[in-house]
C-alpha cells in the first residue's frame, strides 16, 4: 500500500483517523464527535476441510479486525471466489458458517460479491462502529504495560499438518474451536480495563504482530516463551518441521528485530513465526489492571495468558525462557 500514500496524504483527509499513514488492523473514519466507523476486509482459501467450519473461521477472522480496534461490528458483505463445477451445497455451507458467525457477533450480512476462480475463497468486508476517543490502535503501548495474549498459538502448523494428512483429529477439532471463537468478549474487556495497544495475531505471527506494536509505540517487548499457550499438537508438528510457507517469509523479514535470550531449538523459533488464522488478541494493559483483566477474561470463558511486558526501546522484541 505504500505507493498509495502519496495519493492520499493524511492532511487532506482529517476525518480519516486511521488509514494509510498509520497502518493498523482496520481503517477508522470519524463521522462526528460521538461516532466513528471502522472498515476492514479479509478473505482466504480453505484452512480446514469442512465447509461450514471454513466459513465460520473466515468470518471470525474478518470480524477480529473490528475487535482489534476495540469496536463493535454492524454489518458485513460476503466476498466469494468459487470454481465452476463445484456443487452449490458446499458453497451454501460455507456461507451458512460465515452467516451464523456474523449473527453471533450481533451483526448482519447485507450482501456480497462472487467471482469464478480455480480455488474457493471466502471472507468478509466488515463495517463497525466505535467512539472516536475509544479507538485502541497498535501504537499506544507504554513501558511498564503488561502483555496479555488471548487464544493459544499453533494454527499454522496444525492446519498444514492437516493438508499433509498428518494431523490428529483431536488436534484439528481443538484448532477449529479456537479459530471459530470470536474476540468480542476480549475486546469489550480491553475497553473496560484501559488496554492501551492491541492487535490480533494472524498471518504475520506472534513476533511479526508483536513487532508492529513495538515499532508503532516506540517501545520494546519482552516475551516469556514458557508462558505462551499452545494448541494441542502444535509443538509436535513444529518439531516435525511442518510449517506453511508463510512461516519462512515471516522469519526472514521479522527476525532482524528479534533477540533470543537463552537456548531455543530451531523449531521453537519457527513456531513463533508461524502464521496464525483467526488468532487471539495481543494486548498491552496497564500493570495495575492486569490481575482483574485476566480474572474477567477467565470468567467469560476466554483463554488468556500473561506473556511478558513492555520496556523502553525502539521496536525490538526479546524472547526469554
N, C-alpha and C positions, 0 to 999 in steps of 0.2 A: 504493500500500500504506500510505500514511501514516495514513489513518483507522483502520487496524487496530492501530497501535502502542499505543494506549491499552488495547486489549483484551488484549494480550499483553506486559505490562511485563517488561523484562529481569530484574528481580529475582525474578519469580515462576517463571522457567524457568532456573535456574542451569546446567543441563546443555546448554542451547542456546548454544553458543559463538559461533556466527554466525547471526543471524536478522534480524528487522526493525530492531533497534536499531542495527546496523552493516551497512548494505546491502553485499552482496558478490556474487560470481558464483554461489555456492551457499550453502545452509544447512548448518551443521555441528552435530551433536549428539553430546556425549560419552557413550559407553557405560561406560567405565571408564578407568583410568589409562593404558591402552595403546591404546585403540581409540576412534575417533570415526567416525560415519557422515556421509557427505556426500550431500545430496539436491538435485537440480536438475530443471528441466523446460524444454523449448524445442520449438516446432514452428512451421511457417510454410508458405505456399503455394509452389508450384514456382518456383525461380530459374533453372532450365535446362529444356530441352525433353525430354531423355532420362530416362525414369522411373527406371532403375537409378541413374544419376548423381545425380538428385534425392534418392533415398533415402540414398545414401552421404553426400552433403553434409549432409543434415539430421541424420543420425546423428553424423557427425563434429562438427558444430556443437554438438549437445547434450552429447556426451561432453567437449567442450572446457571446459565449466564445471567439471567434476570436476578436469581437469588444471590449470585456472587456480588452484585451491586447493592444488595440489601433491599431489593424491590419485590413487588408482587406482580405476577403475570395477569394480563387482562384477556388477551386472545392470541390465537396463533393461526397461521396458514400452512398447509402441508406443502412440502417440496418432495416430489416423487420422480424418480427415474426408474423405468421398468421395461424389461425386454419384451419384444414381440414373441408370442407363442407361449409365454408363461400363463398358467391358469390364474384367473382373476380371484380365485379363492385365496391364493397366497397373498395377493395384494390386499384383499379385504381384511385379512387377519393382521397384516402389518398396520394398516390404517386403524383397525379397531384397537390394537395395542396402544398406538400413539394417542388415539382419541380418548380412551379411558384414562390414560395417564394425565392428559391435559385437564380432563374433568376432575380428576383427583386434586389437581392443583388449584381448582376453583376458577379456571379459565375456560374458554370456549374455542373450538375450531371454527373458523369463519370462512374457510375456502381453501384454495391451493392451486397448484400448477403441476402438470405431469408432462414428462417428455419420454421418448423412447431411448433406451440405452442398452448396451450389451450386458450390464450388470445392474441388479437392483440397488437403488439408493433411496434413503428416506431421511427426512428430518423436518425441521420447523423453522419458520421465521416467526419470532415471538415479540409481542409488544407488551410492555409492563408499565407500571407507574410507581413513583416514589416522590417524597417531598424533596425539593432541591437541597435542603440543608441536611438531609439524612443519607446522602449517597456515600457508600463505602467503596473507595477505589483501592487499587493496588498500592498506591504510593503514600499511605498515611502512617506507616509503622514508625514507632519511636524506640530508641534504646531503652531497654528495661521491659518492653512488652514481651509477653509470653506467647509462644506458638502453639496453637491447637489445630489438630487435623481430625476432621470427621471422615468416616468411612475407611476401611482398610485398603491397602495397596495391593497390586498384583494382577489387575485385569488384563494387561497387555500380554504377559507371559502365559496366563491361563487360556485366553481366547486363541492365542497362537498354538498352544498345545491342542486345543480343540480342532483347529484347522488341519493339524497334522495327525489327527486321530490318536493322540497320546494323552488326552485328558480324562481323568476320572469323573464319572457323572456327578458325584457329590461335590467335587470342586467346581464344576460348571454351574450347578444349582446355586451354590453359595455366591459365585460371581454374578450370576443373573440377578439374584435378590439384591445384592449391593448396587449394581448398576441401575436397577429399576427404581431404587429408593429416591424420592425427591429430597432436595436440600432445603425444602421450605422451612421446616421447624428450626434447623440450624441457622438459617438466615434471619428468622424472626428473633431468635435468641441473641444473635450477633448485634442486632439493633438494640435490644434491651440492655445488653451489658457493655455497650460502648466500644465494640470492636473497631479498631482504627484502620485496619487494612485487611483486605480479603480477596481471594481468588479461588476458582475451582480448579482442581487438579485433573487435567485432561491430557491432550496429546503431547505437550512439552515435558511431561513427567513431573515428579515432585521437585526435583532440583531445578528444572527449567522454569517452572512457575514460581518456585521459591526465589530464583534469581530475579524474576520480574518484580516481586515485592521488594527485594533488597535494592535493586537498581533504581526503581522509581522513588523509593523512600530515602535513598542516600544512606543506607544502613547495611550492616552485615547480619546474616542469620547464623545461628549455631544450632545444629540439629543433632539430637541424640539418636544414633542408629538403633540402639537397643530398645528405644521407646516407640519405634514405629510399628504400627499394626499391619498385619499381613493377612490376606485371604488364604484359606486352606489350599495348599498345593503350590502357592506362589514360589516359595523357597525351593521346593522340589524341582519345578520346571525351570526355574532360574539356574539351579545347579546343573541341570541338563543342557544348558545353553539354548533354551527355547525362547527366542525373543522375536518380536516383529522388527522389520527393517527400521522403523522409526526410532528404536532404541539407539541404534548406532549413529543416526543423524543427530539425535539429542546429545549423545555423549561427545561426539566430535565438536559440536558447537558450544555447549554449555560448560564443558569441563575446564575451560580456561578460567572460570570464576570460582571453581570448587577446590577446596583443600580437604584432605582426609587426615585426621589426627588419630593414628592407631593403625592396626593391621586389619586389612579388609581383603577377603577373597575377591577375585575378579567378578564373579557372578553377583556378589553383594553390591558391588559398584554398579553393575549393569542394571540391577533391579531398581536402583534409584533414578535411572534414566529411562525406565520402562514407560512407554506411553500408556496413559490411562483413558478409559472410556467412562463417562458419567461418574467421575470420581467425586470425592468429598470436597469440603471447603477447607482451605488453609487460612487461619485467622491469626491476626496479631492483636491480642487483647491486653489491656492494662493489667499489671500483675495483681492489683487488689481485687480484680473481678474474676480471676482465673478459677478459683475453687467453686464459686457459685455457678459460673458458666458451665463447668464440667458436670456439676450436680444436676443442673437443669437439662442439659443435653441427655444425660442418662435417664432422667425422669420421663422424657418424651420418646425414649426408645431410639435415640441417635447415638451410635458408637462414636466416641471421641477420645483422643489421646493428647496429652501434653507432651510435645515432641522437641521443645527447645525454647530458644529465646532470641530476642533482637538485641544486637550490640552496635556500638558506633562503627562506622565503616563506609564503604562506597560500592556496594553491590556484590560482595562476596558471600560465599557460604562455606562454613567449616562443618564437616561431619565428624562426630566423635563417637567412640564406643560408650 
